[in-house]
Amino acid sequence: MAVSPYPLSAQVLTQDPENDSVYVMLRGSAQVLNFPVRRMYAHADGVRMSKPPLPSRGSHIMVVFPGGDIRNPMMLGSHIPNQQDAIPAPAGDPFSDYHSDFSGGYYHKDGVSGNIAQQFADNSYFVMGSSLNLPTIYRHQVNSGQVQERIPFTQAFRNPNPQQPFAMGYGQATSGSVGGTTFSLDTSGNLTVSGTTQRSITLSFGGATVQCDSAGNINLTAGASTNVIINGNLRVTGNIFWNTSGTATDAIGHKHSSVTTGSSQTGAPVPGT
């Protein structure tokens, strides 16, 4: 075969994930190459690389032969040979950034507004932007009149058999006496935040704080001139104390002072039983 000095269009027949390459049939001549078509990378060496997914079977790619060597075909990238494609086609936004994958997930960033959305193979999602709504993603198809049209690319069509809900987690590294906090969300939806000894967690809004301190205490602090409000029943296992800054008075086991016959009220509760 005379090797073309120009890029040739080819169709992917099989994949070789271990070597990150594909085997192809050249379009036009229908010749099947016996050598794997390797890809070009943004960067790659013996220990580091940037590796995108391989094109799937049936995809169209452009192939070149560096140095005219048919044994060393290289893939320049994929191309679309017809009017049916997965271009999201956001109207008025030529700078959008979009990546979809074989698992049914995708990432989309508006180039103009900067809104970001990512949806995963279990249909869980992350959104950051002017609203919490997932964007409408589009694709192109050809109708019965052989006219290209833009249609919504729904998640039900993209991912008809989603995975069961994923677990999610983040584990902070530990170095000596610092670090070690973890966040985990299990497949049932239970959220757990945990840390090593001498760690605390604090929620602070409107001047109020809820803190689990390093000793295991739970501290509730209302904002200035406000209250800690509990709507519902309060059930306590153990004792309740007040005046924690001085001598603690047990609300369950305590006695009343200045108790006299016929008095309308007693004195303040004092420690003791």
Backbone as CSV, one residue per row, in Angstrom:
resi,resn,N_x,N_y,N_z,CA_x,CA_y,CA_z,C_x,C_y,C_z
1,MET,0.838,-1.201,0.000,0.000,0.000,0.000,0.871,1.249,0.000
2,ALA,0.578,2.164,-0.903,1.284,3.441,-0.908,0.732,4.296,0.221
3,VAL,1.615,4.781,1.083,1.199,5.544,2.243,0.934,6.991,1.842
4,SER,-0.269,7.482,2.173,-0.628,8.847,1.835,0.096,9.829,2.751
5,PRO,0.606,10.912,2.201,1.207,11.939,3.061,0.165,12.812,3.741
6,TYR,-1.104,12.578,3.424,-2.186,13.390,3.976,-2.995,12.579,4.992
7,PRO,-3.678,13.243,5.898,-4.548,12.518,6.832,-5.642,11.769,6.086
8,LEU,-5.954,10.566,6.561,-6.992,9.744,5.963,-8.106,9.508,6.978
9,SER,-9.332,9.418,6.484,-10.470,9.122,7.343,-10.583,7.613,7.525
10,ALA,-10.848,7.194,8.757,-10.964,5.762,9.056,-12.092,5.552,10.056
11,GLN,-12.587,4.312,10.105,-13.649,3.953,11.039,-13.114,2.925,12.022
12,VAL,-13.406,3.146,13.309,-12.897,2.267,14.357,-13.626,0.927,14.315
13,LEU,-12.825,-0.175,14.310,-13.380,-1.526,14.330,-13.312,-2.131,15.730
14,THR,-12.148,-2.055,16.359,-11.956,-2.606,17.700,-11.048,-1.688,18.497
15,GLN,-11.047,-1.896,19.809,-10.225,-1.102,20.711,-9.194,-1.986,21.409
16,ASP,-8.083,-1.398,21.770,-7.049,-2.063,22.559,-6.749,-1.173,23.764
17,PRO,-7.578,-1.282,24.820,-7.422,-0.371,25.960,-6.064,-0.460,26.631
18,GLU,-5.475,-1.669,26.687,-4.198,-1.815,27.381,-3.109,-0.972,26.743
19,ASN,-3.162,-0.855,25.425,-2.164,-0.051,24.711,-2.727,1.279,24.236
20,ASP,-3.943,1.595,24.669,-4.586,2.863,24.337,-4.553,3.129,22.828
21,SER,-5.018,2.167,22.079,-5.003,2.270,20.622,-6.251,1.603,20.050
22,VAL,-6.455,1.774,18.740,-7.604,1.177,18.061,-7.147,0.556,16.746
23,TYR,-7.981,-0.344,16.231,-7.776,-0.897,14.890,-8.892,-0.361,14.009
24,VAL,-8.524,-0.031,12.768,-9.467,0.708,11.929,-9.540,0.143,10.514
25,MET,-10.588,0.586,9.842,-10.743,0.368,8.402,-10.725,1.731,7.738
26,LEU,-9.879,1.882,6.744,-9.791,3.154,6.035,-11.043,3.353,5.188
27,ARG,-11.608,4.520,5.289,-12.788,4.836,4.488,-12.350,5.077,3.047
28,GLY,-13.200,4.714,2.127,-12.872,4.868,0.711,-12.309,3.579,0.152
29,SER,-11.152,3.144,0.685,-10.532,1.912,0.193,-11.043,0.677,0.917
30,ALA,-11.672,0.853,2.082,-12.164,-0.259,2.911,-11.044,-1.189,3.336
31,GLN,-9.817,-0.719,3.327,-8.684,-1.543,3.755,-8.560,-1.516,5.271
32,VAL,-8.387,-2.699,5.861,-8.211,-2.828,7.305,-6.721,-2.780,7.618
33,LEU,-6.315,-1.883,8.496,-4.917,-1.788,8.888,-4.586,-2.892,9.878
34,ASN,-3.448,-3.519,9.688,-3.013,-4.590,10.588,-2.239,-4.064,11.784
35,PHE,-2.006,-2.780,11.815,-1.220,-2.181,12.891,-2.119,-1.285,13.742
36,PRO,-1.875,-1.267,15.058,-2.706,-0.430,15.922,-2.483,1.051,15.649
37,VAL,-3.564,1.792,15.696,-3.496,3.242,15.525,-3.388,3.863,16.919
38,ARG,-2.240,4.454,17.183,-2.026,5.074,18.489,-2.442,6.537,18.438
39,ARG,-2.673,7.091,19.593,-3.139,8.470,19.635,-2.007,9.430,20.005
40,MET,-2.264,10.698,19.794,-1.371,11.749,20.243,-1.902,12.299,21.563
41,TYR,-1.005,12.770,22.432,-1.386,13.238,23.757,-0.961,14.684,23.963
42,ALA,-1.685,15.355,24.864,-1.253,16.696,25.259,0.104,16.624,25.931
43,HIS,0.310,15.588,26.747,1.627,15.293,27.311,1.655,13.831,27.725
44,ALA,2.804,13.188,27.579,2.944,11.785,27.959,4.420,11.440,28.051
45,ASP,4.782,10.658,29.090,6.120,10.087,29.192,5.989,8.749,29.912
46,GLY,7.071,8.250,30.469,7.048,6.929,31.068,6.272,6.815,32.358
47,VAL,5.981,7.930,33.029,5.280,7.873,34.316,4.092,8.825,34.413
48,ARG,3.902,9.725,33.463,2.788,10.686,33.508,2.158,10.807,32.127
49,MET,0.858,11.090,32.115,0.190,11.320,30.833,-1.187,11.931,31.046
50,SER,-1.724,12.492,29.975,-3.092,12.988,29.942,-3.837,12.128,28.929
51,LYS,-4.712,11.238,29.410,-5.340,10.254,28.532,-6.861,10.431,28.476
52,PRO,-7.390,10.868,27.348,-8.849,10.904,27.187,-9.369,9.513,26.831
53,PRO,-10.699,9.317,26.801,-11.246,8.004,26.426,-10.926,7.658,24.975
54,LEU,-10.866,6.364,24.696,-10.723,5.916,23.316,-12.029,6.140,22.557
55,PRO,-11.969,6.403,21.258,-13.202,6.480,20.471,-13.869,5.110,20.423
56,SER,-15.184,5.092,20.420,-15.928,3.833,20.438,-15.977,3.210,19.045
57,ARG,-16.367,1.954,19.013,-16.501,1.245,17.744,-17.492,1.968,16.837
58,GLY,-17.127,2.143,15.596,-17.974,2.854,14.641,-17.651,4.330,14.520
59,SER,-16.863,4.869,15.454,-16.473,6.281,15.378,-15.559,6.520,14.188
60,HIS,-15.563,7.753,13.717,-14.712,8.134,12.590,-13.545,8.980,13.111
61,ILE,-12.349,8.622,12.672,-11.156,9.330,13.125,-10.285,9.692,11.920
62,MET,-9.365,10.612,12.139,-8.375,10.973,11.122,-7.043,10.329,11.489
63,VAL,-6.431,9.670,10.503,-5.196,8.910,10.715,-4.092,9.475,9.831
64,VAL,-2.892,9.562,10.397,-1.712,9.965,9.639,-0.616,8.920,9.856
65,PHE,0.384,8.939,8.961,1.497,7.994,9.024,2.803,8.771,9.103
66,PRO,3.278,9.077,10.307,4.519,9.858,10.444,5.688,9.168,9.744
67,GLY,6.418,9.949,8.961,7.573,9.416,8.239,7.195,8.468,7.127
68,GLY,5.903,8.406,6.776,5.468,7.495,5.729,5.523,6.039,6.127
69,ASP,5.560,5.746,7.444,5.687,4.380,7.942,4.302,3.811,8.239
70,ILE,3.864,2.844,7.443,2.532,2.279,7.625,2.411,1.514,8.930
71,ARG,3.553,1.141,9.530,3.531,0.382,10.790,3.304,1.268,12.002
72,ASN,3.244,2.547,11.792,3.136,3.469,12.919,2.049,4.514,12.696
73,PRO,0.789,4.072,12.442,-0.276,5.065,12.227,-0.610,5.801,13.521
74,MET,-0.957,7.074,13.392,-1.294,7.909,14.537,-2.681,8.522,14.332
75,MET,-3.409,8.631,15.422,-4.748,9.207,15.396,-4.672,10.698,15.709
76,LEU,-5.185,11.514,14.826,-5.236,12.962,15.081,-6.427,13.327,15.960
77,GLY,-7.534,12.623,15.785,-8.744,12.921,16.542,-9.969,12.414,15.819
78,SER,-11.120,12.535,16.457,-12.381,12.098,15.861,-12.971,13.210,15.002
79,HIS,-13.807,12.813,14.058,-14.543,13.802,13.265,-15.932,13.257,12.986
80,ILE,-16.845,14.129,12.583,-18.242,13.759,12.330,-18.475,13.806,10.830
81,PRO,-18.772,12.667,10.182,-18.887,12.644,8.717,-20.285,12.959,8.190
82,ASN,-21.254,13.193,9.091,-22.614,13.443,8.624,-23.276,14.494,9.512
83,GLN,-24.582,14.634,9.369,-25.299,15.700,10.089,-25.876,15.248,11.432
84,GLN,-25.678,13.989,11.785,-26.154,13.510,13.085,-24.987,13.525,14.058
85,ASP,-25.144,14.259,15.146,-24.019,14.412,16.058,-24.527,14.714,17.462
86,ALA,-23.582,14.767,18.408,-23.911,15.064,19.807,-23.471,16.454,20.209
87,ILE,-23.299,17.348,19.231,-22.929,18.725,19.544,-24.055,19.356,20.366
88,PRO,-23.747,19.869,21.576,-24.827,20.401,22.424,-25.500,21.628,21.846
89,ALA,-24.831,22.320,20.922,-25.429,23.419,20.177,-26.096,24.471,21.046
90,PRO,-25.396,25.029,22.037,-26.019,26.097,22.823,-26.125,27.365,21.983
91,ALA,-27.340,27.842,21.790,-27.550,29.017,20.955,-26.859,30.236,21.562
92,GLY,-26.057,30.916,20.772,-25.431,32.157,21.211,-24.233,31.975,22.125
93,ASP,-23.724,30.751,22.275,-22.576,30.545,23.160,-21.504,29.725,22.438
94,PRO,-20.611,30.390,21.720,-19.554,29.653,21.009,-18.423,29.181,21.913
95,PHE,-18.485,29.514,23.205,-17.371,29.190,24.106,-17.741,28.122,25.138
96,SER,-18.858,27.429,24.939,-19.267,26.409,25.902,-18.253,25.262,25.935
97,ASP,-18.149,24.621,27.103,-17.234,23.501,27.312,-18.079,22.294,27.691
98,TYR,-17.974,21.223,26.916,-18.881,20.084,27.094,-18.121,18.782,26.922
99,HIS,-18.325,17.847,27.853,-17.709,16.526,27.773,-18.754,15.503,28.197
100,SER,-19.055,14.533,27.339,-19.951,13.444,27.705,-19.182,12.136,27.576
101,ASP,-19.605,11.127,28.328,-18.844,9.880,28.331,-19.757,8.673,28.173
102,PHE,-19.116,7.531,27.990,-19.832,6.297,27.693,-20.699,5.847,28.859
103,SER,-20.387,6.270,30.092,-21.135,5.831,31.274,-22.497,6.500,31.393
104,GLY,-22.735,7.546,30.611,-23.999,8.270,30.690,-23.888,9.592,31.413
105,GLY,-22.702,9.937,31.877,-22.494,11.215,32.546,-22.013,12.291,31.592
106,TYR,-22.034,13.526,32.062,-21.533,14.633,31.248,-21.127,15.797,32.140
107,TYR,-20.318,16.683,31.556,-19.919,17.949,32.194,-20.228,19.056,31.205
108,HIS,-20.818,20.145,31.691,-21.162,21.268,30.808,-20.879,22.588,31.526
109,LYS,-20.199,23.473,30.848,-19.946,24.809,31.373,-20.310,25.836,30.323
110,ASP,-21.195,26.774,30.691,-21.547,27.868,29.786,-20.336,28.775,29.618
111,GLY,-19.976,29.022,28.377,-18.821,29.870,28.132,-19.075,31.334,28.415
112,VAL,-20.342,31.776,28.344,-20.676,33.181,28.560,-21.011,33.450,30.021
113,SER,-21.939,32.648,30.590,-22.375,32.889,31.974,-21.475,32.227,33.009
114,GLY,-20.791,31.150,32.622,-19.941,30.430,33.567,-20.681,29.400,34.400
115,ASN,-21.999,29.204,34.166,-22.746,28.180,34.898,-22.130,26.803,34.639
116,ILE,-22.032,25.993,35.696,-21.409,24.672,35.606,-22.405,23.610,36.039
117,ALA,-22.451,22.501,35.303,-23.272,21.354,35.683,-22.519,20.080,35.355
118,GLN,-22.617,19.121,36.258,-22.050,17.804,36.000,-23.018,16.756,36.503
119,GLN,-23.325,15.783,35.633,-24.218,14.699,36.009,-23.463,13.386,35.843
120,PHE,-23.713,12.451,36.761,-22.915,11.238,36.825,-23.717,10.027,36.362
121,ALA,-23.063,8.868,36.328,-23.679,7.664,35.777,-24.868,7.175,36.575
122,ASP,-24.999,7.580,37.844,-26.179,7.222,38.640,-27.230,8.320,38.606
123,ASN,-27.000,9.348,37.788,-27.858,10.530,37.632,-27.750,11.508,38.800
124,SER,-26.851,11.278,39.745,-26.535,12.324,40.713,-25.938,13.507,39.963
125,TYR,-26.020,14.696,40.532,-25.523,15.849,39.800,-24.986,16.916,40.739
126,PHE,-24.198,17.794,40.155,-23.673,18.981,40.828,-23.945,20.176,39.939
127,VAL,-24.469,21.249,40.520,-24.788,22.458,39.761,-24.248,23.669,40.505
128,MET,-23.629,24.574,39.780,-23.228,25.862,40.336,-23.500,26.932,39.284
129,GLY,-24.333,27.917,39.648,-24.652,28.944,38.672,-25.788,29.824,39.145
130,SER,-26.464,30.433,38.190,-27.534,31.375,38.512,-28.796,30.683,38.994
131,SER,-28.909,29.365,38.798,-30.029,28.592,39.327,-29.530,27.186,39.635
132,LEU,-30.380,26.395,40.291,-30.018,25.022,40.620,-30.574,24.026,39.610
133,ASN,-31.031,24.524,38.468,-31.583,23.659,37.432,-30.486,23.134,36.522
134,LEU,-30.582,21.859,36.157,-29.665,21.318,35.157,-29.954,21.952,33.803
135,PRO,-28.929,22.185,32.998,-29.161,22.802,31.692,-29.824,21.823,30.725
136,THR,-30.464,22.355,29.706,-30.981,21.522,28.623,-29.859,21.300,27.618
137,ILE,-29.500,20.040,27.409,-28.455,19.681,26.463,-29.117,19.248,25.157
138,TYR,-28.521,19.611,24.043,-29.094,19.287,22.742,-28.160,18.388,21.945
139,ARG,-28.705,17.826,20.873,-27.926,17.101,19.880,-28.596,17.317,18.531
140,HIS,-27.941,16.887,17.459,-28.516,17.020,16.123,-28.935,15.655,15.581
141,GLN,-30.068,15.622,14.930,-30.487,14.444,14.184,-31.008,14.887,12.816
142,VAL,-31.238,13.908,11.958,-31.767,14.199,10.623,-33.188,13.657,10.568
143,ASN,-34.147,14.511,10.237,-35.544,14.079,10.223,-35.894,13.354,8.926
144,SER,-37.159,12.975,8.792,-37.589,12.206,7.615,-37.431,12.978,6.326
145,GLY,-37.369,14.296,6.444,-37.163,15.116,5.256,-35.704,15.368,4.951
146,GLN,-34.819,14.628,5.641,-33.370,14.740,5.475,-32.862,16.145,5.796
147,VAL,-33.501,16.746,6.800,-33.098,18.065,7.261,-32.554,17.935,8.677
148,GLN,-31.416,18.547,8.925,-30.842,18.506,10.273,-31.684,19.357,11.215
149,GLU,-31.945,18.809,12.418,-32.695,19.547,13.408,-32.059,19.346,14.785
150,ARG,-32.231,20.345,15.627,-31.696,20.289,16.982,-32.781,19.813,17.921
151,ILE,-32.484,18.794,18.728,-33.472,18.231,19.643,-32.851,18.126,21.030
152,PRO,-33.672,18.167,22.096,-33.139,17.989,23.442,-32.541,16.591,23.609
153,PHE,-31.398,16.526,24.261,-30.726,15.261,24.553,-30.998,14.956,26.019
154,THR,-32.111,14.267,26.272,-32.546,14.054,27.648,-31.647,13.045,28.358
155,GLN,-31.634,13.127,29.689,-30.839,12.176,30.461,-31.430,10.770,30.368
156,ALA,-32.733,10.667,30.207,-33.362,9.351,30.055,-32.902,8.668,28.778
157,PHE,-32.666,9.434,27.733,-32.174,8.886,26.467,-30.675,8.626,26.569
158,ARG,-29.958,9.531,27.180,-28.512,9.403,27.305,-28.137,8.230,28.210
159,ASN,-28.907,8.059,29.297,-28.560,7.081,30.321,-29.802,6.286,30.711
160,PRO,-30.285,5.387,29.830,-31.548,4.696,30.089,-31.485,3.715,31.260
161,ASN,-30.297,3.243,31.606,-30.137,2.302,32.715,-29.084,2.835,33.683
162,PRO,-29.455,3.849,34.463,-28.472,4.459,35.359,-28.005,3.482,36.439
163,GLN,-26.819,3.725,36.939,-26.287,2.945,38.040,-27.105,3.213,39.306
164,GLN,-27.012,2.302,40.274,-27.603,2.555,41.581,-26.897,3.754,42.219
165,PRO,-27.562,4.454,43.150,-26.936,5.651,43.734,-25.517,5.392,44.216
166,PHE,-24.620,6.280,43.824,-23.220,6.168,44.195,-23.002,6.655,45.625
167,ALA,-21.991,6.102,46.257,-21.465,6.677,47.486,-20.460,7.756,47.106
168,MET,-20.323,8.745,47.956,-19.364,9.823,47.715,-18.563,10.073,48.980
169,GLY,-17.360,10.519,48.831,-16.557,10.771,50.012,-15.332,11.612,49.729
170,TYR,-14.839,12.208,50.784,-13.588,12.961,50.741,-12.827,12.653,52.020
171,GLY,-11.586,12.268,51.887,-10.757,11.989,53.043,-9.536,12.883,53.048
172,GLN,-9.404,13.693,54.081,-8.258,14.587,54.193,-7.043,13.804,54.671
173,ALA,-5.890,14.117,54.104,-4.664,13.452,54.507,-4.330,13.769,55.963
174,THR,-3.588,12.873,56.579,-3.134,13.071,57.951,-1.623,13.185,57.963
175,SER,-1.125,14.215,58.621,0.315,14.401,58.753,0.603,14.779,60.196
176,GLY,1.145,13.828,60.947,1.393,14.094,62.360,0.096,14.305,63.105
177,SER,-0.055,15.488,63.698,-1.248,15.781,64.500,-2.270,16.620,63.750
178,VAL,-2.112,16.810,62.451,-3.056,17.635,61.699,-3.731,16.811,60.614
179,GLY,-4.899,17.292,60.187,-5.647,16.624,59.124,-6.473,15.471,59.651
180,GLY,-6.969,14.650,58.713,-7.690,13.437,59.081,-9.191,13.526,59.103
181,THR,-9.804,14.647,58.664,-11.262,14.760,58.641,-11.810,14.138,57.363
182,THR,-12.942,13.440,57.475,-13.546,12.798,56.312,-15.016,13.173,56.188
183,PHE,-15.491,13.254,54.944,-16.904,13.444,54.636,-17.330,12.222,53.824
184,SER,-18.426,11.597,54.170,-18.883,10.442,53.401,-20.401,10.443,53.289
185,LEU,-20.870,10.085,52.105,-22.295,9.939,51.826,-22.479,8.534,51.283
186,ASP,-23.168,7.661,52.023,-23.272,6.276,51.582,-24.382,6.118,50.556
187,THR,-24.520,4.904,50.020,-25.479,4.672,48.944,-26.925,4.810,49.381
188,SER,-27.174,4.803,50.701,-28.539,4.998,51.212,-28.869,6.465,51.451
189,GLY,-27.865,7.353,51.317,-28.093,8.772,51.518,-27.722,9.279,52.890
190,ASN,-27.064,8.458,53.702,-26.647,8.887,55.034,-25.331,9.661,54.955
191,LEU,-25.304,10.840,55.573,-24.128,11.699,55.545,-23.385,11.615,56.871
192,THR,-22.086,11.413,56.800,-21.257,11.319,57.999,-20.041,12.213,57.837
193,VAL,-19.783,13.018,58.852,-18.557,13.819,58.924,-17.815,13.347,60.171
194,SER,-16.592,12.931,60.017,-15.841,12.425,61.163,-14.420,12.963,61.132
195,GLY,-13.798,12.957,62.301,-12.436,13.462,62.399,-11.681,12.744,63.497
196,THR,-10.389,12.942,63.529,-9.569,12.346,64.561,-9.716,13.143,65.856
197,THR,-9.027,12.714,66.907,-9.110,13.415,68.186,-8.610,14.845,68.052
198,GLN,-9.107,15.697,68.927,-8.743,17.118,68.959,-9.230,17.874,67.727
199,ARG,-10.298,17.382,67.079,-10.893,18.096,65.963,-12.295,18.549,66.355
200,SER,-12.778,19.587,65.720,-14.132,20.077,65.987,-14.807,20.442,64.686
201,ILE,-16.128,20.551,64.739,-16.898,21.006,63.585,-17.854,22.094,64.057
202,THR,-17.944,23.170,63.289,-18.769,24.312,63.671,-19.625,24.760,62.494
203,LEU,-20.934,24.929,62.742,-21.848,25.558,61.795,-22.203,26.929,62.342
204,SER,-22.054,27.949,61.528,-22.290,29.308,61.996,-23.123,30.082,60.980
205,PHE,-24.305,30.543,61.420,-25.185,31.341,60.564,-25.892,32.381,61.419
206,GLY,-25.976,33.626,60.976,-26.741,34.668,61.632,-26.355,34.911,63.079
207,GLY,-25.125,34.655,63.414,-24.684,34.854,64.781,-24.880,33.651,65.682
208,ALA,-25.573,32.621,65.203,-25.775,31.394,65.971,-24.752,30.352,65.544
209,THR,-24.343,29.504,66.483,-23.381,28.454,66.166,-23.815,27.134,66.772
210,VAL,-23.492,26.072,66.055,-23.618,24.708,66.559,-22.233,24.096,66.422
211,GLN,-21.689,23.655,67.541,-20.324,23.142,67.514,-20.230,21.800,68.224
212,CYS,-19.567,20.860,67.566,-19.109,19.635,68.227,-17.625,19.845,68.496
213,ASP,-17.253,20.053,69.756,-15.868,20.412,70.036,-14.983,19.178,70.171
214,SER,-13.676,19.433,70.366,-12.701,18.346,70.375,-12.864,17.425,71.579
215,ALA,-13.585,17.875,72.611,-13.804,17.034,73.795,-15.060,16.180,73.670
216,GLY,-15.847,16.405,72.608,-17.082,15.651,72.432,-18.316,16.374,72.874
217,ASN,-18.185,17.628,73.345,-19.347,18.414,73.733,-20.071,18.947,72.505
218,ILE,-21.387,19.098,72.604,-22.180,19.759,71.575,-22.631,21.095,72.141
219,ASN,-22.145,22.171,71.561,-22.420,23.516,72.067,-23.384,24.241,71.123
220,LEU,-24.515,24.681,71.658,-25.490,25.464,70.901,-25.463,26.891,71.414
221,THR,-25.238,27.835,70.534,-25.194,29.241,70.933,-26.128,30.041,70.038
222,ALA,-27.154,30.651,70.626,-28.072,31.483,69.849,-27.435,32.839,69.588
223,GLY,-27.923,33.506,68.556,-27.441,34.843,68.260,-27.893,35.827,69.317
224,ALA,-27.395,37.045,69.244,-27.726,38.070,70.234,-29.238,38.296,70.302
225,SER,-29.775,38.261,71.520,-31.202,38.503,71.782,-32.106,37.528,71.038
226,THR,-31.631,36.301,70.808,-32.460,35.287,70.152,-32.491,34.035,71.016
227,ASN,-33.217,33.026,70.572,-33.452,31.833,71.370,-33.041,30.577,70.613
228,VAL,-32.782,29.533,71.374,-32.684,28.194,70.814,-34.091,27.612,70.853
229,ILE,-34.668,27.340,69.709,-36.066,26.922,69.624,-36.124,25.455,69.201
230,ILE,-36.882,24.666,69.940,-37.085,23.265,69.610,-38.565,23.058,69.348
231,ASN,-38.916,22.674,68.145,-40.299,22.379,67.794,-40.481,20.866,67.850
232,GLY,-41.136,20.391,68.874,-41.277,18.962,69.072,-40.814,18.587,70.465
233,ASN,-40.716,17.315,70.725,-40.334,16.824,72.037,-38.816,16.819,72.200
234,LEU,-38.370,17.074,73.410,-36.954,16.986,73.748,-36.784,15.827,74.709
235,ARG,-36.080,14.812,74.292,-35.863,13.642,75.130,-34.384,13.585,75.510
236,VAL,-34.134,13.458,76.803,-32.771,13.502,77.312,-32.461,12.218,78.059
237,THR,-31.369,11.590,77.709,-30.853,10.462,78.475,-29.682,10.995,79.286
238,GLY,-29.820,11.066,80.580,-28.814,11.715,81.412,-29.427,12.920,82.087
239,ASN,-28.618,13.754,82.658,-29.097,14.921,83.392,-29.040,16.194,82.552
240,ILE,-29.786,17.210,83.000,-29.742,18.538,82.411,-29.222,19.489,83.483
241,PHE,-28.237,20.306,83.129,-27.647,21.252,84.072,-27.782,22.669,83.532
242,TRP,-27.866,23.622,84.437,-27.754,25.013,84.029,-26.709,25.706,84.887
243,ASN,-26.367,26.924,84.489,-25.290,27.661,85.143,-23.974,26.887,85.030
244,THR,-23.601,26.581,83.766,-22.406,25.779,83.542,-21.131,26.540,83.847
245,SER,-21.224,27.883,83.991,-20.011,28.657,84.268,-19.646,28.635,85.749
246,GLY,-20.604,28.309,86.586,-20.344,28.263,88.027,-20.662,26.882,88.562
247,THR,-21.327,26.840,89.732,-21.741,25.550,90.288,-22.930,25.041,89.501
248,ALA,-22.765,23.893,88.850,-23.814,23.363,87.989,-24.984,22.866,88.818
249,THR,-26.182,23.249,88.413,-27.402,22.803,89.081,-28.080,21.762,88.211
250,ASP,-28.381,20.632,88.804,-28.996,19.515,88.104,-30.494,19.768,88.008
251,ALA,-31.018,19.839,86.783,-32.442,20.133,86.605,-33.324,18.961,86.996
252,ILE,-32.751,17.760,87.044,-33.534,16.592,87.419,-33.336,16.279,88.901
253,GLY,-32.097,16.215,89.342,-31.809,15.955,90.743,-31.367,17.232,91.429
254,HIS,-32.283,18.020,91.987,-31.944,19.270,92.662,-32.940,19.478,93.819
255,LYS,-32.720,20.465,94.630,-33.681,20.799,95.684,-34.011,22.281,95.611
256,HIS,-35.128,22.657,96.239,-35.565,24.053,96.238,-35.205,24.696,97.568
257,SER,-34.773,25.931,97.482,-34.411,26.666,98.696,-35.597,27.478,99.200
258,SER,-35.519,27.911,100.483,-36.524,28.807,101.107,-37.932,28.258,100.993
259,VAL,-38.074,26.960,101.273,-39.399,26.364,101.230,-40.086,26.598,102.586
260,THR,-41.173,27.344,102.611,-41.921,27.615,103.857,-43.394,27.349,103.645
261,THR,-44.047,26.997,104.685,-45.480,26.692,104.602,-46.264,27.937,104.219
262,GLY,-47.089,27.810,103.237,-47.962,28.891,102.833,-47.305,29.891,101.882
263,SER,-46.035,29.721,101.531,-45.408,30.664,100.594,-45.956,30.472,99.185
264,SER,-46.025,31.571,98.446,-46.537,31.478,97.087,-45.515,30.867,96.116
265,GLN,-44.224,30.945,96.440,-43.202,30.339,95.617,-41.977,30.057,96.470
266,THR,-41.173,29.166,95.986,-39.937,28.807,96.685,-38.798,29.681,96.195
267,GLY,-37.638,29.479,96.842,-36.441,30.139,96.345,-35.887,29.431,95.137
268,ALA,-34.820,29.920,94.607,-34.215,29.356,93.401,-33.730,27.948,93.661
269,PRO,-33.790,27.064,92.666,-33.241,25.721,92.825,-31.745,25.791,93.130
270,VAL,-31.298,24.839,93.950,-29.885,24.767,94.304,-29.411,23.346,94.121
271,PRO,-28.085,23.158,93.996,-27.568,21.797,93.822,-27.962,20.912,94.976
272,GLY,-28.132,19.629,94.683,-28.470,18.678,95.719,-29.724,17.929,95.372
273,THR,-30.136,17.032,96.222,-31.330,16.222,95.958,-32.277,16.308,97.145
